[in-house]
Amino acid sequence: MRSGHFAKVAGQIGRCGIWCGSCVVGNGALAELTRRYRRLVELHDVRDWGPRDVDYDGFAHALRSIEAMTPCPGCLNGGGRDDCELRSCAAHRHLPDCSECADMSDCPHGRLLGHMRSGAARAGLCVREAGADRCGALRAWAEELRSRWPQSVLFDGQDDRWQE
């Protein structure tokens, strides 16, 4: 049984073809890691023995702000921009995502799509390529993330191998 952060994003590829599960903000890993980090700083009284040039009140405030970030549910679960051109176009064409569109060469949203996908790839997010098997891509991406971040909070409570 899937649980934790991974279960919330395991099968969600946005209409743009970006896997929400590979985003540390979207999958909740950033907020969880920040919570753990803030607790360690407080538990070990770093304010009392740590560097003197740190504004610990400001630092704690910043950590709480990051910790309070709500994970993005992704566009397929009601997140993202309400007026997203990519989401409405793919939905109108009855496509799971833009990578399956036969009219990509004439796409009026091609520039936006390219910008989003290249930015996501630079940030280390997984992006579905045209023709790639959706389920196979998700399995490969999950395994890649597990090997890259074996102790990631994304997989907390996730003992079994990912299945669709």
N, C-alpha and C positions, 0 to 999 in steps of 0.2 A: 504494500500500500504506500502511495506517495504521501509525503507530509512536508511541512515546513515551506520555506521560501520556494524551493524548486517546483513543488506541486502547483503553485500558483501560476507559474510561467512556463511549465514544461512543454506544452504544445502550442504556444502562442507565437505565431509568426504574423507580424503586422501586415497590413495591406501593402506596405512599401517593400516587404520581403525581409525586413530586419527582425531577428529573433529577440523578443523582449527579455527572454531569460538570460541573455548574455550581457544585459545592461545592469551595472551594479546599483543604479538608482531604481530602475524598474523592478528588479528582482528583490529589492529590500536588503541586499547585502551591505550596502554602504551605511544605512541607518543602524543595522545590527552591529556591525563592526565598530561604529562610532559609539554606540551604547556601551559596548564592552570596553573600549578604550577609555571612555569617560569614567567608568566604574573603577578601572585599574588606577587611573590617576588619583581619584578620590580615595580609594581604599589604601593606597600606599603613601598617602599624604605628601605627594610630590611637591605641593605648594611649600611645605616646610623645609625640604632639603634640595629641591630641584633648582634649576637656573633662576637667578634673581631678576633677570631682565624680562621675564614672562609676566604678562597681565593675566593671572590665573582666573580672575572673575570673567574677563572678556573671553578667555580661552574656553572656560566652562560654558559660557553663554553660546559661543559658536558651536561647540560640540552638541549642546542640547538642541540647537536649531537644526543641525544636520540630522540628528537622531529623530527629530519630530517629522522629518520629511515622509510623506505618505508614498509608499511605492506606487508607481504608475501602473494601473491595471492593463495598460496597452489598449490600442484602438479597438481590438476585437471584443474587449470587455468594458467599453464605455470610456476609456481614457483618451488622451491625446486631444488635439484641436477638434472642436465640433465642426469647423468648416474645412477640414482637411480635404484638399482636392484629390489626393491619391485614394483615400479611403472611399470617398463618394464615387469616384470614377470606377474603381475596381468592383465595388458593390453593384453599381449600375450595369456593369458588364458581366456580372455573376462570376467573378474571378476570386479565388482565395487571396491572391496577391498579384502585384504588378508583373512579377517575373513570368507569369503565364499569359501575358497579353500578346496577341499576334500583331498588334499595331504599334509596337514600341518605336519603330522608326519615325512614325508620324505623331507620336504622343505629344499633346499640348503641355503635358506636365513633365516631360522628359528632363528638363533642366533641374527642376525641383527634386525629382526622384534621384537623379545623378548626384546632386548635392547632398541629399540625405544619406544615400547609401555609401558614398565615398567618405563622408564624415563619420558615419557609424563604423566603417571598416578601419579608418585611422584610429578610432577610439578603442578598437579591439572587439567590437561587437560582431556577431555572426550575421552574414547577409546571404540570403538565398539567391543563387544564380539561376538564370533561365534554364529550364529543363531539369533542374536538380530534383530528385525525388524528395518530397516534403518530409516524409517519415524518416527516410534514411539520413537526410540532412540533420534533423533534430537529434537522432541517435549519435551521429558523428560529432555534432557540436557539444552535446552533453558529455561525451567521453573526452573530448578535447579540453573542456573546462575542468573536468575532474582531474585530468593529468596535469594541467597547468596550475590548478589551485586545489590540491587534494584535501586540504583542511578548510576549504571555503565554507563560510556559514550558509552559503546557498544550498549546500547538501546536508546540513544538519538534520538529523533524524531520517536521512535517506540511506538506508542500509542496502536495499536491493538495487539492482541495475535498472536504469530507466526503461520503461516500456510505454508504448502508446496507450 
